[in-house]
C-alpha cells in the first residue's frame, strides 16, 4: 500500500538516522537527497558501509579483475582505498558521517580454505559457505546501534549478494526498519519492486531542489562507479532528477502498522 504523506523532519537530536549501505555508493545512490534534507535540518545522519573491508590476500578471480578494469582502480588494495576516499567525499556532500565496516566485498570473500566464494558472479544468490557473514554483520551492527537509532535498509532490488546478506542481517536484529529502493537496479528492473516490498507501506519524504543537486553531486563523487552504473554522468543526473520528480520526493518503505 502506497501513500503520499509528506513527513516532517523534526525529531529529537538523540535519534540518529543510519543508512546501511552494502557498498560505498549504495546509500547516496538511493537516498542522497533525503540524507541532505535531514542533515540540513539538524538530524544526525550516518552512512554505515558494510562491505568496506580490505580484500584478503590471494589471486583475484577474472571476474574481479574485470570489475577493476571497468572501474580503472588498480589492484584490490588500491581499489578499496580509492573507494573509501570517494565515499568520504560523497558523504560530505550530503552532510553525513561515513562509517566503514571491515567486511570484504563479495568479489573478494573467501572460504576458510581460501577459495573464492564468488568467482563468476554476484547475482546468483548466497554461497552456502558464506553464511557466517550474516552473523558477523549482526554482531558488528549490534555493537554500534542504540535504542533511538532509525535504521534504513536496502530492499535488495537486483539481487546482489551483498545486498541480500545485509538485509538478512538487519532483519535478524528484530528492530523497526525503513527500506530504500536500490538504485540503479530500480531503474533497470522496476517490476521486482512489488515482490521486494511485500508487506511494506511506502511513504514519501520531500526533497528540495537543493537536496536533489546534493544527491546528484554525492553520486558523482563516486567517480570510479559512474560508467558501470549509468551511461555517463549526464545520464545519472537525468535519471536521479526524473526519479525525484516522479514522486515529488524520495520514497521509503516500512512495515505496515497493525492495531
KADA-V698713 format. One record per backbone hydrogen bond with DSSP energy under -0.5 kcal/mol. NH is the residue of the N-H (numbers start at 1). CO is the residue of the C=O. E is the energy in kcal/mol with one decimal. If there is no record, write none. Layout:
nh=<NH:NH>
co=<CO:CO>
e=<E:E>
This chain:
nh=<3:7:11:15:16:17:18:18:19:19:20:20:21:21:22:26:29:30:31:32:35:36:37:38:39:40:41:42:43:46:47:48:48:49:49:50:50:51:52:52:53:63:65:66:67:68:69:70:71:72:73:79:80:81:82:83:84:85:86:87:88:89:90:91:92:93:94:94:95:95:96:97:99:101:103:108:109:111:114:117:118:130:131:133:134:135:136:137:138:139:140:141:142:143:144:145:149:150:151:151:152:153:155:159:161:163:164:165:166:167:168:169:170:171:172:173:173:174:175:178:179:180:181:182:186:187:188:189:192:193:196:197:198:200:201:202:203:204:205:212:213:214:215:216:217:218:219:220:221:222:223:225:226:226:228:229:230:236:237:238:239:240:241:242:243:244:245:246:247:248:249:250:252:253:254:255:256>
co=<202:204:9:12:14:44:16:150:17:46:18:152:19:48:20:23:25:26:27:28:31:32:33:34:35:36:38:39:38:17:97:19:46:47:99:21:48:22:50:101:103:119:61:62:63:64:65:66:67:68:68:75:76:77:78:79:80:81:82:83:84:85:86:87:88:89:90:91:91:92:91:45:47:49:50:105:105:115:111:109:109:127:128:130:131:131:132:133:134:135:136:137:138:139:141:141:146:16:149:176:18:178:180:156:122:160:160:161:162:163:164:165:166:167:168:169:170:171:170:151:253:153:251:180:182:184:184:185:189:190:192:193:195:197:254:1:252:5:250:208:209:210:211:212:213:214:215:216:217:219:221:222:222:223:225:225:226:232:233:234:235:236:237:238:239:240:241:242:243:244:244:205:203:179:201:177:199>
e=<-1.5:-0.7:-0.8:-1.9:-0.7:-2.6:-0.6:-3.4:-0.6:-2.6:-0.6:-2.9:-0.7:-2.8:-0.6:-0.6:-2.4:-2.0:-2.7:-1.5:-2.5:-2.1:-2.0:-2.5:-2.7:-2.0:-1.5:-1.1:-2.4:-2.4:-3.0:-2.4:-0.6:-0.8:-2.8:-2.3:-0.7:-2.3:-1.9:-0.7:-2.5:-0.7:-2.4:-2.3:-1.9:-2.3:-2.2:-2.2:-2.1:-1.7:-1.6:-2.6:-2.5:-2.2:-2.5:-2.5:-1.9:-1.7:-2.5:-2.2:-2.2:-2.2:-2.5:-2.9:-2.0:-1.4:-0.7:-0.8:-0.7:-0.6:-2.3:-2.3:-2.8:-2.8:-1.1:-2.2:-1.1:-2.8:-1.7:-2.2:-0.5:-2.7:-1.1:-1.5:-1.3:-0.8:-2.2:-2.4:-2.6:-2.4:-2.4:-2.8:-2.6:-1.5:-1.6:-2.2:-1.2:-3.2:-0.6:-0.5:-2.5:-3.0:-2.4:-1.5:-2.3:-0.5:-2.1:-2.3:-1.7:-2.4:-2.3:-2.2:-2.5:-2.5:-1.1:-0.7:-1.1:-0.8:-0.5:-2.5:-2.5:-2.5:-0.6:-0.5:-2.4:-0.9:-1.4:-2.9:-1.7:-1.6:-2.0:-2.3:-1.1:-2.2:-3.4:-1.7:-3.0:-1.0:-2.5:-2.5:-2.1:-2.3:-2.4:-2.4:-2.5:-2.6:-1.9:-2.4:-1.3:-1.9:-1.7:-1.7:-0.8:-0.6:-0.9:-1.7:-2.7:-2.0:-2.5:-2.1:-2.5:-2.5:-2.1:-2.6:-2.2:-2.3:-2.4:-1.9:-1.0:-1.0:-1.4:-2.8:-2.5:-2.2:-2.1:-0.6:-1.4>
